[in-house]
């Protein structure tokens, strides 16, 4: 018995299809499965610099609220394929305080995420009131 793997790349939609089946040429196929996976993903990376707080405890509380709110978007926004949020381990630095990394299947999905009501709510209620600076990079990988 042999295992056959056939791949097909559909450039127009950036999808790589992998066909896997087990069998031989004399017999009918025993197993057939198609794995569809994005050949390229859009990665969206955002850095946040928060305003100054009276003490580190207040800043840590706000960072945790923002982090938890952003992570909760995974269950609310269907087009969001991956999300990771990390905070800088040094709270009293000139560098950014928080990093958001998200993955999407397409630019259209990323645009849908950015206009999603739950994303706008987190941005409006938690991030913008505490934000001093923001930097973002979007790239295909």
matplotlib code that plots the C-alpha trace (Angstrom):
import matplotlib.pyplot as plt

x = [0.0, 1.3, 0.5, -0.1, 0.1, -0.9, -0.7, -2.4, -1.8, -4.6, -2.8, -6.0, -7.2, -3.9, -5.0, -2.9, -4.9, -3.3, -4.9, -4.0, -5.1, -4.0, -4.3, -2.8, -3.5, -5.2, -7.7, -10.1, -9.1, -9.4, -8.9, -9.3, -9.0, -8.5, -6.7, -7.2, -4.8, -3.9, -0.7, -0.2, -1.6, -1.9, -0.1, -1.1, 1.3, 0.4, 2.4, 0.8, 2.4, 0.1, -0.1, 1.6, -0.1, 0.4, 2.0, 2.9, 0.0, -2.6, -0.7, -0.6, -4.3, -5.1, -2.7, -4.4, -7.8, -6.7, -5.0, -8.0, -10.4, -8.2, -7.9, -11.6, -12.0, -10.9, -14.3, -16.3, -14.7, -14.9, -12.3, -9.6, -7.4, -4.8, -4.3, -1.5, -1.1, 2.0, 3.1, 6.5, 8.0, 9.4, 6.6, 8.7, 10.5, 10.3, 9.5, 6.0, 3.9, 1.8, 2.1, -0.8, -0.2, -3.1, -3.4, -6.0, -6.7, -6.9, -6.8, -10.6, -10.7, -8.4, -10.6, -13.6, -11.9, -11.0, -14.6, -16.1, -18.3, -16.5, -13.1, -14.3, -15.7, -12.4, -10.6, -13.0, -13.5, -10.1, -7.4, -7.9, -8.6, -5.2, -3.1, -0.2, 1.3, 0.6, 2.6, 1.4, 2.8, 0.8, 2.5, 2.0, 3.8]
y = [0.0, 3.5, 6.9, 9.5, 13.2, 15.6, 19.4, 22.1, 25.8, 28.1, 31.4, 33.4, 32.9, 32.1, 28.7, 25.6, 22.4, 19.1, 15.9, 12.8, 9.3, 5.8, 3.0, 1.7, 1.9, -1.5, -0.9, 1.8, 4.6, 3.8, 7.2, 10.7, 14.0, 17.5, 20.0, 23.6, 26.0, 29.6, 29.7, 33.3, 35.0, 38.6, 39.4, 42.6, 43.7, 46.7, 48.3, 50.5, 53.1, 54.0, 57.3, 57.9, 56.6, 57.6, 54.2, 50.9, 49.1, 51.3, 50.8, 47.0, 47.0, 48.9, 46.7, 43.5, 44.9, 45.8, 42.4, 40.4, 42.5, 42.0, 38.2, 37.9, 39.0, 35.6, 34.2, 37.2, 37.9, 35.0, 36.3, 36.4, 33.3, 33.9, 36.5, 37.1, 39.9, 40.5, 43.3, 44.7, 43.2, 46.6, 49.0, 52.1, 52.4, 54.7, 51.8, 50.5, 48.8, 46.3, 44.3, 42.8, 40.2, 38.9, 36.7, 36.9, 34.9, 38.1, 41.9, 41.9, 39.8, 42.3, 45.2, 43.3, 42.8, 46.5, 47.5, 44.8, 46.3, 44.3, 45.5, 49.1, 48.8, 47.6, 50.4, 53.1, 52.2, 50.8, 51.6, 55.2, 56.7, 55.4, 55.7, 58.1, 56.4, 53.5, 51.8, 49.2, 46.9, 44.7, 42.2, 39.0, 35.9]
z = [0.0, -0.9, 0.3, -2.4, -1.8, -4.5, -4.2, -6.2, -5.7, -6.8, -7.3, -7.9, -4.3, -2.6, -1.6, -1.5, -1.7, -0.5, -1.5, 0.5, -0.3, 0.6, -1.8, -5.0, -8.7, -8.9, -6.1, -5.4, -3.1, 0.5, 1.9, 0.5, 2.2, 1.1, 3.3, 2.4, 4.0, 3.1, 1.2, 2.4, 5.5, 6.4, 9.6, 11.5, 14.3, 16.5, 19.2, 21.9, 24.1, 27.0, 28.9, 32.1, 35.3, 38.9, 39.7, 38.0, 39.6, 37.8, 34.5, 35.0, 35.7, 32.4, 30.4, 31.7, 30.9, 27.3, 26.9, 28.1, 25.9, 22.8, 23.5, 23.9, 20.2, 19.1, 20.1, 18.7, 15.3, 12.8, 10.4, 13.1, 12.6, 15.4, 18.1, 20.6, 23.0, 25.0, 27.4, 27.9, 31.0, 32.0, 32.6, 33.2, 29.9, 26.8, 24.6, 23.8, 26.5, 24.6, 21.4, 19.4, 16.7, 14.6, 11.5, 8.7, 5.5, 3.4, 3.4, 3.2, 6.4, 8.1, 7.0, 8.3, 11.7, 11.9, 11.3, 13.5, 16.3, 19.1, 17.8, 17.7, 21.2, 22.6, 20.8, 21.8, 25.4, 26.5, 24.1, 22.8, 26.3, 27.5, 24.3, 23.6, 20.6, 18.2, 15.5, 13.1, 10.4, 8.0, 5.9, 3.9, 5.0]

ax = plt.figure().add_subplot(projection="3d")
ax.plot(x, y, z, "-o")
ax.set_aspect("equal")
plt.show()
